[in-house]
């Protein structure tokens, strides 16, 4: 029966529809979450595998070394840029639509890469694949924050931590398997089986949100035009810096200088925009700021402890990736057990996650101090003890950061926190790669010069057989030892700020 409007009465607007009740977590949502996790792991493995198998890809496709370096740089630029803007897109187009589209595009690009007729087409495919792959990690964090019940939310975030611990360590073993037994094409095609399964799980498991295209009325066009080139220029500049002699190259000066200027203008714009991509006001939360700062250091350490042994074994003992694989698997496979155990530990109310973080960083430092004692006689088995220490050290250094960063967040701030965390994660990995490359070059030159001067004072040195090879082994060993000590110092420095910046948080619980 319709209401009668009395004369002189002012018509009132109908009340807004009540928001739909959040879906109950069950088998369907768990399947969707597992599908997003699988897609993130597949995408991360794709990036790492193609880096490790780059020599085989270059040889098969006839690509020069310098040109191949752009394949890595452009993929990373597209990936990190997508991490920054994907959370906004997930709210606008819906979480399920964006995730399924990203999986499909990543799979299709990987399938086509071996058939690229020239380098330009291959680069384009890698840029498209990088953008699709980079959009996936923010979706995993968003799904975990939005749908998981409080009592198990930390376990979902532990699944996200797999992308920082499990994925990078598994890249070398899988690259070795594909290239040695199935062919270089599988360095690209390995995304296909996992993507198909992930796409089916996501399509069935995640709820379908309505489109919110009205958000385009407040679209941050200025932020996109400033932020996208800023991030891309900084990523490419960091990854190409060492090859092009850093600031001796006008291109690197333009990329890094211009990128920094655009980034500053981007953040100024984001501060006052009504619907920004990045909510800078969130940085006033001490725990989030600490988590982002420490995340950069942790990723530097995790990247270094993968790079140092694999590079040493390849240069000194001519190990192929297949021979280095057991060293990486020593850390990668136990993560499937260590991560849930560390999440369970942090989920105990009496446990202060700051202490867990401090112990994890201390164990990482211990592993690096042990590695600094290496000699040219070290082979694969000498690294097993170092890797064993890292089995629990790595998740203990990552999961507490996720807890600190996300505890107490309002639901509407979840996408903003995801944008911050994932962009810092992607950018930190890029910066770490550039810094490590520069450190390796500088320390190699230093030790080569010192050893050459010492040998120059020995009149019989030129008669020693195999001297050049032995000298090279010694230089690589000393450089690796220096890197281990540098990484240990970074891990210890991050412990020192724990009593100062973060505050005590408790694991989420149902009301």
C-alpha positions in Angstrom: 0.0 0.0 0.0 1.5 3.3 -1.0 1.9 6.2 1.5 -0.4 9.2 1.1 1.5 12.5 0.8 -0.3 15.2 2.8 -0.6 18.7 1.4 2.4 20.9 2.1 4.5 17.9 3.2 8.1 17.8 1.8 8.8 14.5 0.0 11.8 12.6 1.6 14.3 10.5 -0.3 14.0 6.8 0.1 16.5 5.4 2.6 19.7 3.9 1.1 19.7 0.2 0.7 21.4 -1.6 3.6 24.8 -3.1 2.6 24.7 -6.8 1.9 25.8 -9.0 4.8 29.4 -10.2 4.4 29.6 -13.8 3.1 30.1 -16.5 5.6 33.6 -18.0 5.4 33.4 -21.6 4.3 34.5 -24.0 1.6 33.7 -21.6 -1.2 35.5 -18.6 0.2 38.4 -20.9 1.3 38.7 -22.1 -2.3 38.7 -18.6 -3.7 41.4 -17.6 -1.3 43.5 -20.6 -2.2 43.0 -19.8 -5.8 44.3 -16.2 -5.3 47.3 -17.6 -3.4 48.1 -20.1 -6.1 47.9 -17.3 -8.7 50.3 -15.1 -6.7 52.8 -17.9 -6.3 52.6 -18.8 -10.0 53.1 -15.2 -11.0 56.1 -14.8 -8.6 57.7 -18.0 -9.8 57.3 -16.8 -13.4 59.3 -13.6 -12.6 62.0 -15.5 -10.8 62.2 -18.4 -13.2 62.7 -16.2 -16.2 65.5 -14.4 -14.4 67.3 -17.6 -13.6 66.7 -19.1 -17.0 67.6 -15.9 -18.9 70.8 -17.3 -20.3 69.0 -20.3 -21.9 66.3 -18.0 -23.2 68.9 -15.6 -24.7 70.7 -18.5 -26.4 67.5 -20.0 -27.8 66.0 -16.7 -29.1 69.3 -15.1 -30.1 69.0 -12.1 -27.8 72.1 -10.1 -26.8 72.9 -9.8 -23.1 72.2 -6.0 -23.0 68.9 -6.4 -24.7 67.9 -9.2 -22.4 68.5 -7.0 -19.4 65.6 -4.8 -20.6 63.3 -7.8 -20.5 63.8 -8.0 -16.7 63.7 -4.3 -16.2 60.5 -3.6 -18.1 58.7 -6.6 -16.5 59.6 -5.3 -13.1 58.5 -1.8 -13.9 55.1 -3.0 -15.1 54.7 -5.3 -12.1 55.5 -2.7 -9.4 53.3 -0.1 -11.1 50.4 -2.5 -11.1 50.9 -3.2 -7.4 50.4 0.5 -6.8 47.1 0.9 -8.7 45.5 -2.5 -8.6 43.8 -2.0 -5.2 41.8 1.0 -6.6 40.8 -1.0 -9.6 39.7 -3.9 -7.4 37.2 -1.7 -5.6 35.9 -0.2 -8.8 35.7 -3.3 -11.0 35.2 -5.9 -8.2 37.8 -8.2 -6.7 36.7 -11.3 -8.6 36.7 -9.6 -12.0 40.1 -8.0 -11.6 41.7 -11.1 -10.2 40.3 -13.4 -12.9 41.3 -11.0 -15.6 44.8 -10.7 -14.3 45.2 -14.4 -14.2 43.9 -14.9 -17.7 46.2 -12.1 -19.1 49.3 -13.4 -17.3 48.6 -16.9 -18.6 48.0 -15.8 -22.2 51.1 -13.7 -22.3 53.2 -16.5 -21.0 51.8 -18.9 -23.5 52.7 -16.5 -26.4 56.2 -15.4 -25.3 58.2 -18.3 -26.9 56.4 -17.5 -30.2 57.4 -13.8 -30.2 58.8 -13.1 -33.7 61.2 -10.4 -32.5 62.5 -8.7 -29.4 60.0 -5.8 -29.5 57.1 -8.2 -29.4 58.6 -10.2 -26.6 59.2 -7.0 -24.6 55.6 -6.0 -25.1 54.3 -9.4 -24.0 56.5 -9.3 -20.9 55.3 -5.8 -20.0 51.7 -7.0 -20.3 52.5 -10.1 -18.2 54.3 -8.0 -15.6 51.3 -5.7 -15.2 48.9 -8.7 -14.8 51.2 -10.5 -12.4 51.8 -7.4 -10.3 48.1 -6.9 -9.8 47.7 -10.2 -8.1 49.6 -9.8 -4.7 47.4 -6.9 -3.6 44.4 -9.0 -4.3 45.7 -11.7 -2.0 46.1 -9.3 0.9 42.8 -7.7 0.2 41.0 -11.1 0.2 42.7 -12.1 3.5 41.8 -8.8 5.2 38.2 -8.8 3.9 36.9 -12.3 4.1 38.9 -14.3 6.7 37.4 -14.5 10.2 39.5 -12.7 12.9 40.7 -15.9 14.5 42.3 -17.3 11.4 43.1 -14.0 9.6 46.8 -14.3 10.5 47.0 -17.7 8.8 45.8 -16.1 5.6 48.4 -13.3 5.9 50.9 -16.1 6.4 49.8 -17.4 3.0 50.7 -14.0 1.6 54.1 -14.3 3.3 54.8 -17.3 1.0 55.3 -14.8 -1.8 58.2 -13.3 0.0 59.8 -16.5 1.3 58.7 -19.6 -0.6 58.4 -18.2 -4.1 61.9 -16.6 -4.5 63.7 -19.6 -3.1 61.8 -22.0 -5.4 62.7 -20.0 -8.6 66.1 -21.6 -9.1 65.1 -25.2 -8.6 62.1 -24.9 -11.0 64.2 -23.0 -13.6 66.7 -25.8 -13.4 64.0 -28.4 -13.9 62.3 -26.7 -16.9 65.5 -25.9 -18.8 67.3 -29.2 -18.1 64.5 -31.6 -18.8 61.6 -29.9 -20.7 63.1 -27.0 -22.7 63.6 -23.3 -22.3 60.0 -22.6 -23.5 58.7 -23.9 -20.1 60.3 -21.0 -18.4 57.4 -19.1 -19.9 54.8 -21.9 -20.1 55.0 -22.9 -16.5 52.4 -20.3 -15.6 49.7 -22.1 -17.7 48.7 -25.2 -15.6 48.7 -23.3 -12.3 46.8 -20.3 -13.8 44.1 -22.6 -15.2 43.5 -24.1 -11.7 43.7 -20.7 -10.0 41.2 -19.2 -12.5 38.7 -21.9 -11.8 39.1 -21.6 -8.0 38.8 -17.8 -8.1 35.8 -17.8 -10.4 33.8 -20.2 -8.2 35.1 -19.2 -4.8 35.1 -15.4 -4.6 31.8 -13.5 -4.3 30.9 -11.1 -7.2 30.7 -7.5 -6.1 28.8 -5.0 -8.2 30.6 -2.6 -10.4 31.3 0.8 -8.9 31.9 2.8 -12.0 30.7 6.0 -10.3 34.2 6.2 -8.7 35.4 7.4 -12.1 33.7 10.7 -11.4 36.5 11.3 -8.8 39.2 9.5 -10.7 42.7 10.6 -9.8 43.9 11.4 -13.3 46.7 13.6 -12.2 47.9 10.9 -9.8 47.9 8.3 -12.5 49.8 10.6 -14.9 52.4 11.4 -12.2 52.7 8.1 -10.4 52.8 5.6 -13.2 55.8 7.1 -15.0 57.5 7.9 -11.6 57.4 4.3 -10.5 58.4 2.9 -13.9 61.3 5.3 -14.3 62.7 4.6 -10.8 62.4 0.8 -11.4 64.1 0.8 -14.8 66.8 3.3 -13.5 67.7 1.0 -10.5 67.8 -2.2 -12.6 69.8 -0.7 -15.4 72.0 1.6 -13.3 74.9 -0.8 -12.7 75.1 -1.9 -16.4 75.1 1.8 -17.6 77.6 3.1 -14.9 74.9 4.8 -12.9 75.2 8.7 -13.0 77.8 8.6 -15.7 74.9 7.7 -18.0 72.5 10.6 -19.0 69.7 8.0 -19.3 70.1 6.9 -15.7 70.2 10.5 -14.5 67.0 11.3 -16.3 65.3 8.1 -15.1 66.2 8.4 -11.4 66.1 12.2 -11.2 62.9 12.6 -13.2 61.4 9.6 -11.4 62.1 11.1 -8.0 60.6 14.5 -9.0 57.5 12.9 -10.4 57.1 10.8 -7.2 57.3 13.9 -5.0 54.6 15.6 -7.1 52.5 12.4 -7.0 52.6 12.3 -3.2 51.7 16.0 -3.0 48.7 15.3 -5.2 47.7 12.2 -3.2 47.6 14.1 0.1 44.6 16.2 -0.8 42.8 14.1 -3.4 39.3 12.9 -2.3 39.8 9.4 -3.8 43.6 8.8 -3.9 45.5 5.7 -4.9 47.7 6.1 -1.8 46.4 7.4 1.5 49.4 9.2 3.0 47.5 9.8 6.2 47.9 6.1 7.1 51.6 6.7 7.6 50.8 8.4 10.9 50.1 4.9 12.2 53.4 4.0 13.8 53.1 0.3 13.3 52.3 0.6 9.6 55.3 3.0 9.1 57.6 0.6 11.0 56.3 -2.4 9.0 57.0 -0.6 5.7 60.4 0.5 6.8 61.4 -2.9 8.1 59.9 -4.6 5.1 62.5 -2.9 2.8 65.3 -4.2 5.0 63.9 -7.7 5.3 63.5 -8.0 1.5 67.1 -6.8 1.0 68.3 -9.6 3.3 66.1 -12.3 1.8 67.2 -11.4 -1.7 70.9 -11.4 -0.7 70.8 -14.8 1.0 69.4 -16.2 -2.3 71.8 -14.4 -4.5 75.1 -14.9 -2.6 75.3 -18.8 -2.5 73.9 -19.2 -6.1 76.3 -16.6 -7.5 79.3 -18.0 -5.6 78.6 -21.6 -6.6 78.1 -20.6 -10.3 81.3 -18.5 -10.5 83.7 -20.5 -8.4 82.6 -24.1 -9.0 80.6 -23.6 -12.3 77.4 -24.9 -10.8 74.4 -25.1 -13.1 71.0 -24.1 -11.6 70.2 -27.8 -11.2 73.2 -28.3 -9.0 72.4 -25.2 -6.9 68.7 -26.3 -6.5 69.2 -28.4 -3.3 70.5 -25.3 -1.5 67.4 -23.3 -2.4 65.0 -26.2 -1.7 66.6 -26.4 1.8 64.7 -23.2 2.6 61.8 -23.3 0.2 60.0 -26.5 1.0 60.1 -26.3 4.8 58.3 -22.9 4.5 55.1 -24.9 4.0 55.4 -26.0 7.6 57.3 -23.2 9.1 54.9 -20.4 8.0 51.8 -21.9 9.6 53.8 -22.6 12.8 55.0 -19.1 13.1 51.5 -17.8 12.3 50.2 -20.0 15.1 52.8 -18.6 17.5 52.0 -15.0 16.6 48.3 -15.8 17.0 48.8 -16.5 20.7 47.7 -13.5 22.7 50.5 -13.8 25.2 53.1 -13.6 22.5 54.4 -10.2 21.6 55.0 -10.3 17.8 57.8 -7.7 18.2 59.9 -10.3 20.0 59.2 -12.8 17.3 60.4 -10.3 14.7 63.5 -9.5 16.7 64.4 -13.2 17.0 63.8 -13.8 13.3 66.1 -10.9 12.4 68.7 -12.1 14.8 68.6 -15.6 13.2 69.0 -14.0 9.8 72.0 -12.1 11.1 73.5 -15.3 12.6 73.1 -17.1 9.3 74.9 -14.3 7.5 77.7 -14.2 10.1 78.2 -17.9 9.6 78.3 -17.4 5.8 80.9 -14.6 6.2 83.4 -17.4 7.2 83.3 -19.0 3.8 86.4 -19.9 1.8 87.0 -20.9 -1.8 86.8 -24.6 -0.8 83.1 -24.2 0.1 80.7 -26.3 -2.0 77.0 -26.9 -1.9 76.9 -28.8 1.4 78.7 -26.0 3.3 75.6 -23.8 2.8 73.1 -26.3 4.3 73.6 -25.1 7.9 73.1 -21.5 6.8 69.9 -22.4 5.0 68.6 -24.5 7.9 68.9 -21.4 10.2 66.8 -19.4 7.8 63.9 -21.9 7.7 62.2 -20.3 10.7 64.1 -17.0 10.5 62.4 -15.9 7.3 58.8 -16.3 8.3 59.6 -14.9 11.8 60.8 -11.8 10.0 57.8 -11.4 7.7 54.6 -12.5 9.5 55.0 -10.1 12.5 55.3 -7.2 10.0 52.0 -8.3 8.4 50.4 -8.4 11.8 51.8 -5.0 12.8 50.7 -3.4 9.5 47.1 -4.6 9.4 46.0 -4.7 13.0 43.4 -2.1 13.8 42.8 -1.1 10.2 39.3 0.1 9.3 37.7 -2.0 6.5 37.7 1.0 4.1 41.5 1.4 4.7 42.3 -2.2 3.6 42.9 -1.4 -0.1 45.1 1.6 0.9 47.2 -0.6 3.2 47.5 -3.2 0.5 48.7 -0.6 -2.0 51.3 0.7 0.5 52.5 -2.8 1.5 52.7 -4.3 -1.9 54.3 -1.3 -3.6 57.0 -1.1 -1.0 57.5 -4.8 -1.3 58.0 -4.6 -5.1 60.1 -1.4 -5.0 62.3 -2.7 -2.2 63.1 -5.8 -4.2 64.1 -3.6 -7.1 66.2 -1.3 -4.9 67.9 -4.3 -3.3 68.8 -5.7 -6.7 70.4 -2.4 -7.8 72.3 -1.9 -4.5 73.5 -5.5 -4.5 74.7 -5.3 -8.1 76.6 -2.1 -7.2 78.1 -3.6 -4.1 79.3 -6.7 -5.9 81.0 -4.7 -8.6 82.7 -2.3 -6.1 83.9 -5.1 -3.8 85.1 -7.2 -6.8 87.2 -4.3 -8.0 88.6 -3.6 -4.6 89.6 -7.2 -3.9 91.0 -7.7 -7.4 93.2 -4.6 -7.0 94.5 -5.6 -3.5 95.3 -9.1 -4.6 97.0 -7.9 -7.8 99.2 -5.5 -5.9 100.2 -8.2 -3.4 100.9 -10.7 -6.2 102.8 -8.1 -8.1 105.5 -8.0 -5.4 106.1 -11.8 -5.8 108.6 -12.4 -8.6 107.6 -16.1 -9.0 103.8 -15.4 -9.0 103.6 -15.5 -12.8 104.8 -19.1 -12.8 102.1 -20.5 -10.6 99.7 -22.6 -12.7 96.1 -21.7 -12.6 96.8 -18.4 -10.8 94.1 -16.4 -12.6 91.5 -19.0 -11.8 92.5 -19.2 -8.1 92.6 -15.4 -7.9 89.1 -15.1 -9.4 87.8 -17.7 -6.8 89.4 -15.7 -4.0 87.9 -12.4 -5.2 84.4 -13.9 -5.5 84.7 -15.5 -2.0 85.9 -12.3 -0.4 83.1 -10.3 -2.1 80.5 -12.9 -0.9 81.9 -12.6 2.6 81.6 -8.9 2.5 78.0 -9.1 1.3 77.1 -11.5 4.1 78.5 -9.1 6.7 76.7 -6.2 5.2 73.4 -8.1 5.2 74.0 -9.1 8.9 74.5 -5.5 9.8 71.2 -4.5 8.1 69.4 -7.2 10.0 70.9 -6.1 13.4 70.1 -2.5 12.6 66.4 -3.4 12.1 66.4 -5.0 15.6 67.5 -1.7 17.1 64.4 0.2 16.0 61.9 -2.3 17.4 61.9 -0.9 20.9 61.5 2.6 19.5 58.9 2.7 16.8 56.3 -0.2 16.9 53.7 -0.6 19.7 52.3 -3.8 21.1 49.5 -5.3 19.1 47.4 -8.4 19.8 46.2 -11.0 17.2 42.7 -10.3 15.9 39.8 -12.0 17.7 36.1 -12.2 17.0 34.0 -9.8 19.0 
